[in-house]
Structure formats: structure tokens, C-alpha cells
Amino acid sequence: MLARRRTRVTLVSLVVGVLLGLLGSAAPAFAHTELVHWQFIGGTADKPQRLLLRFSEPIDARFLTVAVTDQGGNQIALGAVQIDPQRRTDGFVGISALSAGTYSVAWWTRALDGDPSNGSFLMGVGTKVDPIALLPPVGARDPATQPAMLLGGTAWDTFLHWLTYLAIALVIGSIGFFHLVWRPSLHRATASVADGPEGSASTEGLLSSRLVPTFRFIAVAGGLLFLFANVILLVMQVEFVRYALLQPVTSVAPTALAPSALSHAAPYKALVDIFHGYNGKVWIARMVLAAVTLVLCFRLSPSAKRPGWRWGVALVAALATLATVSLTAHAAVVPQSRFAVAIDWSHMVLMSLWLGGLLPLLLTVREVRRLGSAGDAAADALVPSVVRRFSTLALISVGYLAATGLTQAYFHVRNPSLLTPTTYGRALIVKLVLFAALFGFGALHRKVSIPRLLGAPNTRRSSLERILPMEMAVGASLLVAVALMASLGTSEAVWPAHQALGLYSKVSATTGTLTFRAVPGKAGENAIALDVADRRPGAATSIQRVTVELDGHTFELTHVGPAVPGSTQRFASTSLVNLAEGAKPAVYTVIRPAYPDLTGQVPIDVRPALSAEK
């Protein structure tokens, strides 16, 4: 029998080791890439014309599509997409015989974790670039605050990531609670009572028969939930590819929304593309490891007295499954990716042991209180031991999570000033607040709950049972913040793309919304524009004159589009405007026949000149 168990352990360990080895040898995953630079490269005798697109993170040519249209809206034929093997953030698109003029460029790409990104810009070829071309399109997405996915897509992506984190926390937390808290506390409590070995054995057997199957059920439920969430995540990725849309350019040369070249009529074609990429290979390994973990959870020993080797192997398999989550997380994109992935994985392990162990702790306290109320001395001594041991585990987790959290913040935020202007940073602030609340619960247990349990009657235990559900709710909310951060680009990654949009400031009133833009948004010469969204009926098509006053100078702005009734209208300066550094108001005036004039101020803060930043 012993030889058979050893054989099983060896086989399972071999499977886990091989899968981890394959994952370790693969290239890292990259997520939420944004366009940070573009350049048109003129053709030579050896090389044709090319368009360089440089992204914030390495890209895959399989999931990059570009559309170029002229001012008449005619699509330009493009060559193959190539990735620079030395600098994998650079994608090159071949263009044949592009004549002088202004063109609109729309791009779409899919990050290797499945999240899409898109954008657009205007490009001047062989001619002086009109200042208008420097401005981003009307309604351009700000990567710092707006994810590439639509709001609904981001919400579903966040929800499924939350289910993934919650599920793996239930698996690791319940198995870890059995190993690190339950068995040691049970043996210690039953050995310390004075009613003799027979009474201790009876209590141990009774509690094990009631609670160990519960721990096993939590692990199985978590494993099933993990598989379900990741299957739905794959379905979402397939749909992202099938219905990839190019962002429209709504200034000089509008590009209508249209499916990209990546779109497929059949879902299986998109699935094949995904499985050929890094994310698909990691997904397969994740599902295999999750299935192995689930099988082991189904076969967990129902008693705490037996050796329980399956519990140990199941914990190893669950930790390996969690490693695949870190391999497609933000940690894999930083230059120190191997170290960052290890930090991310260990961070999630401690978080899962802590948060995932709260439910087994609550069920243990309730079950033991019922048995202790019958006068069982061993049961009466068990709750303080369990709570004290779990509190120690939580304290270790808090210390390690704080240290690794600071490391991750350095990788993904880098500059504390990026916390409030980016959605990722705001989610991180919410996470820190919830983490502080959990720390407060832990301090409450160590200062109040444990001392009361050491000598208080059984009625005192009900207060702990009331606190734990609240602690679990805060823990689940913290995982929501973590899931939202996984669905967003990191502050460090999106900020360069945000700065490429230049300076913009928005004011809203009952009559409409006005947005002032300046590119590059630094002291010196800038292209300026005012985007006017007038909600008054018919007013959007009757604008006669728009002016902006800056630093005592008044500039007349010209209507440059779009010419769509009811849409946001752009008015831009026909020449570059010299802006001085510092905070100031931009005074605007919008004159429309038969409508009251719109006047007001837009606060702007011009950044230092480029030379001052070097």
C-alpha cells in the first residue's frame, strides 16, 4: 500500500514539475499595451515605405492590424506586419507608393493576456504636417483613465478575474488551513485535556468527521469555480478577436468603425490564433493543473488522523496553478520579469492562505462551539488554539504582503504622483484602504478576541462569529480591487501614452461639454483646439465663430470636423500657438446664431518645456 502511494505521489509530482518547467521556459506574458510612438519611414531602393508603431510593451504580429485611409476616406493597401526581433515593442507595416498628403491611421492589437487595445492618429507624408494633425482624434481614449475594452467588457473581465482569485483562494486557503492551523491545533488541544486518551481520541474523531469533509468541499467548490471562470475568460478572448474594431479617426479623415483583419467568421479560427500564442499555452497548462488539483481535492483524506499525503500534493498542485496566473499578470512585463513573477506569485499565495482561510476558520469556530457547549473539554480548548494559530499566520501574511506590495507598487506605479491621475492608481488606493481594514480586524482578534477566548465562557465566542463574516466581506472586496487592477493597464505602462495625448481640460455645463486640447502640452509651440459638445437642439450645426484667449492673446479657431449633426465639433488653430509654462485659464467664446453665446474658462496647466525635463 505504501509503495502504491509513493508511486502516485511521484506521478503527480512529475506532471506538475513538467508543466512548471514548460511555463518557466516560455517567454513572459504582456498586457495592456499602448502606442507610445509612431514614425513614417520613407522608402529606399532596398526597403519600401514603412510605418513604425512603437508600443509600451512587446507585441505579437498575429494580433496587430492597421488601417490607413486618405483624406477622401479611401483605404490604402498595406503590406505584411513585422516585429523587430531586437526590439519587440516595434511593429513595422509595409506601405507601397504612399504619395504626399495627410492620412488617418487606426490600429488594433490584442495583448497576450487577451485584453484588446486600439487607437488612431493623423499622419503627414511628404508635406508639412498641419498643426491639426498633431491633435488626437475627437473623443480619443485616454489610456490612463479609460481601458481599451468598453465599460461592459471591462466589468465582465474584472468579474471573471475576481472569480479566479476567489476560487484559487478557497482552494489554497482551505487546504492550507487544514495543514497549518487545523491539524496542529486539534492535536494540541486533545493532548492537553485531562480526560485521558480515549476522550481525546473521541473528540478528535468527532470533529474530524464533521469539519474535514467541509474543508474538502470548499476546496472542490473552489476548483470547479476556477475552471468555470477561466473557460468563460477564454470565451471572452475569442469574442474580442472575432469582433475587433478599429477606433475611428473623427477629425480630417474619418474612418468608420469596422471589423479588423483579425476578425473571423468561425470562433474556432480565433481560438487557434489564441492557442498559438503565449497566453493560449499558459491557459492550457493552467487548466491541466487545475484539473489535477480538482481530482486530488475529490480524493482528499476525510480524517485528520491519517497521513493525508493527498492534502500535501493537492496544495502543491494548487500553488502551481496559481503560478500560471502570475505568468499572465502585470509582473511579467517589467524588465525584472522573473523576479517580479516570483514576487507576484508569493504575494498571491500568502493572500490566498489568509483570505481563503477565513471561511474554514468561521465554520470551525461554529462547529467547535456547538460541541463545546455540551461540556467537551477538548473542544472548549480548541477554539483559542485555532484562532491564535490562524492569527499568527495572518500576521506573517500581513508583513509579507506589505513588503511585496511595495515592491509591486515600484514596478507598476513607480512614481507616487501617478496614483490619483490613473484608474490603476485609484484602484490601488482602494486596495490599500481595504488592506488596512483587514489589518484592523487582525489587530482586533489579537488584542480582544484571543484574550477573551482564553478564559471566557462559550457565549463569548459568538462575538468572533459576528466579526468574521464582516472580515470575509472586506476580503472579498479587496479581491475586487485586485481584479480591477488586473483588467487595467498599470500606471507606469499607460502614462507615456497618456502624455502623448498632450494637455486637455474639460468643463461641463447644462448646455454641453467643452474640452480644451494642446499638443504636446508643454511650454513652447503647441497645436490647440476646442472640442464643443453642445446639447441644445440644432446648435451643433450652427456654430459661426469660436475664439480662445490665452495669456492676453485671442486666437480664432477654425472648424475642422466632424461634420456630423449632433456630434462633438472640433475647432482648431491653423498655426502653432506659443504657450507659457504654468497654471492659467483658457477663456473661450462660442458664438451661434439664434442661440446665446457660450463663454467660460477652462483651467489648464502647461508642463515644462522638453529641454527642462532632460
C-alpha positions in Angstrom: 0.0 0.0 0.0 2.8 2.4 0.9 4.6 1.7 -2.4 1.4 2.4 -4.3 1.0 5.8 -2.6 4.6 6.7 -3.3 4.1 5.8 -7.0 1.0 8.2 -7.1 3.0 11.0 -5.4 5.8 10.5 -7.9 3.5 10.6 -10.9 1.6 13.7 -9.8 4.8 15.5 -8.9 6.2 14.6 -12.3 3.2 16.1 -14.1 3.3 19.3 -12.0 7.1 19.6 -12.5 6.9 19.1 -16.3 4.2 21.7 -16.6 6.0 24.2 -14.5 9.2 23.6 -16.4 7.4 24.3 -19.7 5.9 27.5 -18.2 9.3 28.6 -16.9 10.9 28.2 -20.3 8.3 30.2 -22.1 8.5 33.9 -22.8 6.7 36.2 -20.4 3.2 37.5 -21.0 2.5 41.1 -21.6 -0.7 43.0 -21.0 -2.5 46.3 -21.8 0.0 47.6 -24.3 -0.4 51.1 -25.6 1.0 53.0 -28.6 3.7 55.5 -27.4 5.4 56.5 -30.7 4.9 56.3 -34.4 7.0 57.3 -37.4 6.7 57.1 -41.2 9.9 55.8 -42.8 10.4 56.8 -46.4 11.2 54.1 -48.9 14.7 53.4 -50.5 15.9 51.2 -53.3 16.4 48.4 -50.8 13.4 48.9 -48.4 9.8 50.0 -49.2 8.0 52.6 -47.3 7.2 51.6 -43.7 5.2 52.8 -40.8 6.7 52.2 -37.3 4.4 51.7 -34.4 6.1 51.5 -31.0 4.2 50.1 -28.1 4.7 50.3 -24.4 5.2 46.5 -24.2 6.3 43.7 -26.7 3.6 42.8 -29.2 2.7 39.8 -31.3 2.4 40.3 -35.1 -0.6 37.9 -35.1 -2.6 40.4 -33.2 -1.8 43.7 -34.8 -3.8 45.2 -37.5 -3.6 48.7 -39.1 -5.8 50.6 -41.5 -4.6 53.7 -43.3 -7.0 56.0 -45.2 -6.5 59.2 -47.2 -8.5 62.4 -46.8 -11.1 61.1 -49.2 -11.7 58.0 -47.0 -10.1 55.6 -49.4 -8.3 52.7 -47.8 -4.6 52.3 -48.6 -3.2 48.9 -49.4 -0.7 47.7 -46.8 2.0 45.1 -46.7 2.8 42.5 -44.1 3.2 43.3 -40.4 6.7 42.6 -39.0 8.0 42.7 -35.5 11.6 43.9 -34.8 13.4 40.8 -33.3 15.7 43.0 -31.3 13.1 45.4 -30.0 9.8 43.5 -29.8 7.9 46.7 -28.9 8.3 47.9 -32.5 5.9 46.8 -35.3 6.5 47.7 -38.9 3.7 47.9 -41.5 4.8 47.9 -45.2 3.2 50.6 -47.4 3.6 50.8 -51.1 3.8 54.1 -53.1 2.2 56.4 -50.5 2.0 59.9 -52.0 2.3 63.2 -50.2 -0.6 64.1 -48.1 -2.4 63.7 -44.8 -3.6 60.2 -43.7 -5.5 58.7 -40.8 -4.1 55.6 -39.2 -6.2 53.3 -37.0 -4.7 50.4 -35.2 -5.9 47.4 -33.1 -3.9 44.9 -31.1 -4.6 42.2 -28.6 -2.3 41.9 -25.6 -1.1 38.4 -24.8 -3.4 38.1 -21.8 -6.4 38.6 -24.0 -7.2 42.3 -23.4 -7.5 44.5 -26.6 -6.1 47.9 -27.2 -6.9 50.3 -30.0 -6.2 53.9 -31.1 -5.8 56.2 -34.1 -3.9 59.3 -35.2 -3.3 61.5 -38.2 0.0 61.3 -40.2 1.5 63.7 -42.7 3.6 62.3 -45.5 6.0 64.3 -47.7 4.3 67.6 -46.7 4.4 69.9 -43.8 2.2 68.5 -41.1 -0.7 70.6 -40.4 -0.9 71.5 -36.7 -4.3 69.9 -36.6 -2.6 66.6 -37.3 -0.8 66.8 -34.0 -4.0 66.7 -32.1 -5.6 63.4 -31.1 -9.0 62.5 -32.6 -12.1 63.8 -31.1 -13.1 61.5 -28.3 -9.7 59.8 -28.2 -9.4 57.3 -25.4 -7.2 58.3 -22.5 -5.3 55.1 -21.6 -4.7 56.5 -18.0 -8.4 56.6 -17.2 -10.2 54.6 -19.9 -9.5 50.9 -20.6 -9.3 49.7 -24.2 -12.3 47.5 -23.6 -15.8 49.0 -23.4 -17.2 49.5 -19.9 -19.2 46.3 -20.1 -16.2 44.3 -21.3 -14.1 45.7 -18.5 -16.8 44.9 -15.9 -17.1 41.3 -17.1 -13.3 40.9 -17.3 -13.0 42.2 -13.8 -15.7 39.9 -12.5 -14.1 36.8 -14.1 -10.7 37.8 -12.7 -12.4 38.2 -9.3 -13.9 34.7 -9.6 -10.5 33.4 -10.5 -8.8 34.9 -7.4 -11.7 34.0 -5.1 -11.7 30.4 -6.4 -7.9 29.8 -6.0 -8.0 31.5 -2.6 -10.7 29.0 -1.5 -8.6 26.0 -2.7 -5.3 27.2 -1.2 -7.0 28.7 1.9 -9.0 25.5 2.8 -6.1 23.1 2.2 -3.6 25.4 3.9 -5.9 25.8 6.9 -6.1 22.1 7.2 -2.3 21.7 7.2 -1.2 24.8 9.1 -4.0 25.5 11.5 -6.5 22.7 12.0 -4.3 19.6 12.5 -1.7 21.2 14.7 -4.4 22.9 16.9 -6.6 19.8 17.1 -3.7 17.6 18.2 -2.5 20.1 20.7 -6.0 20.7 22.2 -6.8 17.0 22.5 -3.4 16.2 24.0 -3.8 18.9 26.7 -7.1 17.8 28.3 -7.1 15.7 31.4 -9.9 13.3 30.4 -7.5 10.7 29.1 -6.5 9.3 25.6 -9.9 7.8 25.0 -11.8 11.0 25.4 -9.3 12.9 23.3 -9.5 10.3 20.5 -13.3 10.5 20.6 -13.3 14.3 20.3 -10.7 14.3 17.6 -12.6 11.7 15.6 -15.9 13.6 16.0 -14.5 16.9 15.0 -12.6 15.5 12.0 -15.7 13.7 10.7 -17.6 16.9 10.7 -15.1 19.5 9.6 -12.5 17.8 7.4 -15.2 16.9 4.7 -16.2 20.6 4.9 -12.7 21.7 4.1 -12.6 19.2 1.3 -16.0 20.6 -0.1 -14.6 24.2 0.0 -11.5 23.1 -2.0 -13.6 21.2 -4.6 -16.0 24.1 -5.0 -13.1 26.5 -5.4 -11.6 24.2 -8.1 -14.8 24.0 -10.0 -15.3 27.7 -9.8 -11.7 28.3 -11.0 -12.2 26.1 -14.1 -15.6 27.8 -14.9 -14.1 31.3 -14.6 -11.2 30.5 -16.9 -13.3 28.9 -19.5 -15.5 32.0 -19.7 -12.4 34.2 -19.8 -11.3 32.2 -22.9 -14.7 32.7 -24.5 -14.4 36.4 -23.9 -10.9 36.4 -25.5 -12.3 34.6 -28.6 -15.1 37.2 -28.9 -12.5 40.1 -28.5 -10.7 38.7 -31.5 -13.8 37.9 -33.6 -15.2 41.4 -33.1 -12.1 43.5 -33.0 -12.9 47.1 -34.0 -10.7 49.9 -35.3 -11.0 53.2 -33.5 -12.4 55.8 -35.8 -10.4 59.0 -36.6 -13.1 61.7 -36.4 -11.1 64.8 -37.5 -9.8 65.4 -41.0 -10.4 62.0 -42.5 -13.0 60.0 -40.6 -12.6 56.2 -40.5 -15.8 54.4 -39.8 -15.9 51.7 -37.2 -15.3 48.4 -39.0 -14.1 44.9 -38.1 -10.3 44.5 -38.3 -8.4 42.0 -40.4 -8.3 39.7 -37.3 -12.0 39.1 -37.3 -13.1 35.6 -38.1 -16.4 34.2 -39.2 -15.8 31.0 -37.2 -14.9 31.0 -33.5 -12.5 28.1 -33.9 -10.2 30.2 -36.1 -9.9 32.8 -33.4 -9.3 30.0 -30.8 -6.5 28.6 -33.0 -4.8 32.0 -33.1 -5.1 32.3 -29.3 -3.6 28.8 -28.7 -0.7 29.6 -31.0 0.2 32.5 -28.7 1.8 32.5 -25.2 -1.5 33.2 -23.4 -3.1 30.1 -25.0 -0.2 27.9 -24.0 -0.4 29.2 -20.4 -4.2 28.7 -20.4 -3.8 25.1 -21.4 -1.2 24.5 -18.6 -3.5 26.3 -16.1 -6.5 24.1 -17.0 -4.4 20.9 -16.8 -3.0 21.9 -13.4 -6.4 23.0 -12.2 -7.9 19.7 -13.3 -5.2 17.8 -11.4 -5.8 19.9 -8.3 -9.6 19.2 -8.5 -9.1 15.4 -8.8 -6.8 15.5 -5.8 -9.3 17.6 -3.9 -12.0 15.0 -4.6 -9.7 12.3 -3.2 -8.6 14.1 -0.1 -8.5 12.0 3.1 -11.6 12.5 5.2 -9.7 12.3 8.6 -7.1 14.4 10.2 -5.5 11.3 11.8 -4.4 9.7 8.6 -1.2 10.8 7.0 -3.1 12.9 4.4 -0.4 12.9 1.7 -3.1 13.9 -0.8 -3.6 17.1 1.1 0.1 18.0 0.6 0.1 17.1 -3.1 -3.1 19.0 -3.7 -1.6 22.1 -2.1 1.5 21.8 -4.3 -0.8 21.4 -7.4 -2.9 24.5 -6.3 0.3 26.6 -5.8 1.4 25.5 -9.3 -1.9 26.5 -10.7 -1.6 29.9 -9.1 1.8 30.3 -10.7 0.1 30.3 -14.1 -2.0 33.3 -13.0 1.2 35.2 -12.2 2.7 34.3 -15.5 0.0 36.3 -17.3 -0.1 39.1 -14.8 1.4 42.6 -14.9 4.5 41.3 -13.2 5.6 39.5 -16.4 6.0 42.8 -18.3 8.7 44.5 -16.2 12.3 44.2 -17.1 12.9 42.1 -14.0 10.1 39.8 -15.0 11.4 36.6 -13.5 11.9 38.2 -10.1 8.6 40.2 -10.4 6.6 37.0 -11.3 8.1 35.2 -8.2 7.1 38.2 -6.0 3.6 38.3 -7.5 3.1 34.6 -7.0 4.3 34.6 -3.4 2.2 37.6 -2.8 -0.9 35.8 -4.0 0.0 32.7 -2.1 0.0 34.5 1.2 -3.1 36.4 0.3 -4.9 33.2 -0.5 -3.8 31.5 2.7 -5.1 34.4 4.7 -8.3 35.4 2.9 -9.1 31.8 1.8 -8.7 30.6 5.4 -11.4 32.9 6.8 -14.3 30.7 5.8 -12.8 27.5 7.2 -12.0 29.4 10.4 -15.6 30.6 10.7 -17.0 27.1 10.2 -14.5 25.7 12.7 -15.4 28.2 15.4 -19.1 27.5 14.9 -18.8 23.7 14.9 -16.5 23.6 17.9 -18.7 26.0 19.8 -21.6 23.6 19.4 -19.6 20.7 20.7 -18.0 22.7 23.5 -21.4 23.8 24.8 -22.0 20.1 25.6 -19.1 20.2 28.1 -16.4 18.7 26.0 -13.1 19.9 27.4 -11.0 19.2 24.3 -13.5 21.2 22.1 -13.5 24.0 24.7 -9.7 24.3 24.4 -9.6 24.1 20.6 -11.1 27.5 19.6 -8.4 29.6 21.3 -5.7 27.4 19.8 -7.2 27.6 16.3 -7.7 31.4 16.4 -4.3 32.0 17.9 -2.6 29.9 15.2 -4.6 31.5 12.4 -3.9 34.9 13.8 -0.2 34.2 13.7 -0.5 33.0 10.1 -2.4 36.2 9.2 0.2 38.4 11.0 3.0 36.8 8.9 0.9 37.3 5.8 0.3 40.9 6.6 4.1 41.6 6.9 5.0 39.8 3.8 2.1 41.3 1.8 3.1 44.8 2.8 6.7 44.2 1.8 5.9 42.6 -1.6 3.1 45.1 -2.2 5.7 47.9 -2.0 7.9 46.1 -4.5 4.9 45.6 -6.9 4.0 49.3 -6.5 7.5 50.2 -7.5 7.3 48.0 -10.6 3.8 49.1 -11.7 3.4 52.7 -10.4 7.0 53.8 -9.9 6.0 57.4 -9.2 3.5 58.1 -6.3 2.2 61.1 -8.3 0.7 58.7 -10.7 -1.7 57.2 -8.1 -4.5 59.7 -8.4 -4.4 60.6 -12.2 -4.7 56.9 -13.3 -7.5 54.5 -12.8 -5.0 51.8 -11.9 -3.6 54.0 -9.1 -7.0 54.8 -7.8 -7.8 51.1 -7.6 -4.5 50.5 -5.8 -5.5 53.2 -3.2 -8.9 51.4 -2.7 -6.9 48.1 -2.2 -4.7 49.7 0.4 -7.6 51.1 2.3 -9.3 47.6 2.4 -5.9 46.1 3.3 -5.7 48.5 6.3 -9.2 47.5 7.3 -8.2 43.8 7.3 -5.2 44.7 9.3 -7.5 46.3 11.8 -9.6 43.1 12.1 -6.4 41.1 12.7 -5.3 43.5 15.5 -8.8 43.3 17.0 -8.5 39.5 17.1 -5.1 39.6 18.8 -6.0 42.3 21.3 -9.6 41.3 22.1 -10.8 38.0 20.6 -8.0 35.8 21.6 -7.6 37.0 25.2 -11.4 36.6 25.7 -11.3 33.1 24.3 -8.5 32.0 26.7 -10.7 32.2 29.8 -14.1 33.4 28.8 -17.3 31.3 28.7 -18.7 29.9 25.4 -21.0 32.8 25.0 -18.0 35.0 24.2 -17.3 33.0 21.1 -20.4 34.5 19.4 -18.7 37.9 19.1 -15.9 36.3 17.0 -18.5 34.6 14.8 -20.1 38.1 14.2 -16.8 39.7 13.2 -15.5 37.0 10.8 -18.3 37.5 8.2 -17.5 41.2 8.1 -13.8 40.4 7.7 -14.7 38.0 4.8 -16.8 40.7 3.1 -13.9 43.1 3.3 -11.5 40.4 2.0 -13.8 39.7 -1.0 -14.0 43.4 -1.7 -10.2 43.6 -1.7 -10.1 40.9 -4.3 -12.4 43.0 -6.5 -9.9 45.8 -6.4 -7.1 43.3 -7.3 -9.3 42.0 -10.2 -9.9 45.6 -11.4 -6.2 46.3 -11.4 -5.6 43.1 -13.5 -8.1 44.4 -16.1 -6.4 47.8 -16.4 -3.0 49.0 -17.7 -0.5 49.8 -14.9 0.2 53.4 -14.2 3.8 53.1 -15.4 2.7 51.5 -18.7 -0.1 53.8 -19.6 1.4 57.2 -18.6 3.6 57.6 -21.7 0.5 57.0 -23.9 -1.5 59.5 -21.8 1.3 62.1 -22.2 1.2 61.6 -26.0 -2.4 63.0 -25.9 -0.9 66.3 -24.8 -2.8 68.6 -22.4 -6.6 68.5 -22.2 -9.0 70.0 -19.7 -12.8 69.7 -19.7 -15.7 71.7 -18.3 -19.3 70.6 -18.3 -22.5 72.7 -18.1 -26.2 72.1 -18.7 -25.7 73.3 -22.3 -22.9 71.0 -23.1 -19.2 70.0 -22.6 -16.2 71.8 -23.8 -12.7 70.3 -23.9 -9.5 72.4 -24.5 -6.6 70.5 -26.0 -2.9 71.4 -26.5 -0.3 69.1 -28.1 2.4 68.4 -26.9 1.1 70.3 -23.9 4.5 71.7 -22.9 5.8 75.2 -22.8 6.5 76.4 -26.3 4.7 75.9 -29.6 1.5 73.9 -29.4 -1.4 72.9 -31.6 -4.6 74.0 -29.8 -8.2 73.0 -30.3 -11.6 73.3 -28.5 -14.0 70.3 -28.8 -17.5 71.5 -28.3 -20.4 69.1 -27.5 -23.5 71.4 -27.5 -26.5 69.5 -26.3 -29.0 72.3 -27.3 -31.2 71.1 -30.2 -29.8 72.1 -33.5 -27.0 74.1 -32.0 -24.2 71.7 -33.1 -24.7 72.6 -36.7 -25.0 76.4 -36.4 -21.7 77.5 -35.0 -20.4 80.7 -36.5 -17.3 81.7 -34.6 -15.1 80.2 -31.8 -12.3 82.1 -30.1 -9.9 81.2 -27.2 -8.0 83.8 -25.2 -4.6 82.7 -23.8 -2.1 84.9 -22.0 -3.9 88.0 -23.2 -3.9 86.9 -26.8 -7.1 85.9 -28.7 -6.9 83.1 -31.2 -9.6 82.5 -33.9 -10.3 78.8 -34.2 -11.5 77.1 -37.4 -14.0 74.3 -37.7 -12.2 71.1 -38.7 -14.9 68.4 -38.2 -16.5 66.2 -37.8 -19.5 67.3 -39.9 -21.9 65.0 -38.2 -25.1 66.7 -36.8 -25.3 66.3 -33.1 -21.7 65.1 -32.6 -18.8 66.8 -30.9 -17.4 69.6 -33.1 -13.7 70.4 -33.2 -12.3 73.9 -33.7 -8.5 74.3 -34.0 -5.9 76.9 -34.7 -4.5 76.9 -38.2 -1.0 77.7 -36.8 1.0 76.7 -33.7 0.4 78.7 -30.5 3.2 79.6 -28.1 2.1 78.7 -24.5 3.9 79.7 -21.4 4.6 77.3 -18.5 2.3 77.2 -15.5 -1.4 77.1 -14.5 -3.7 79.6 -16.2 -7.3 79.8 -17.6 -8.2 79.5 -21.3 -11.1 81.8 -21.9 -13.4 80.5 -24.7 -16.3 82.1 -26.6 -18.7 80.1 -28.9 -21.0 82.2 -31.0 -24.1 80.7 -32.6 -26.9 82.4 -34.5 -30.2 82.3 -32.6 -28.5 80.9 -29.5 -27.0 82.6 -26.5 -23.2 82.7 -26.7 -21.2 80.1 -24.7 -18.5 81.8 -22.7 -16.4 80.5 -19.8 -13.0 79.4 -18.7 -11.1 76.1 -18.9 -8.3 75.7 -16.4 -5.0 74.4 -17.9 -1.6 73.7 -16.5 1.2 73.7 -19.1 4.1 71.3 -18.4 7.7 72.5 -18.5 9.4 72.5 -21.9 11.2 69.4 -23.2 14.6 70.9 -22.6 13.8 71.5 -19.0 12.9 67.8 -18.5 16.1 66.3 -19.8 
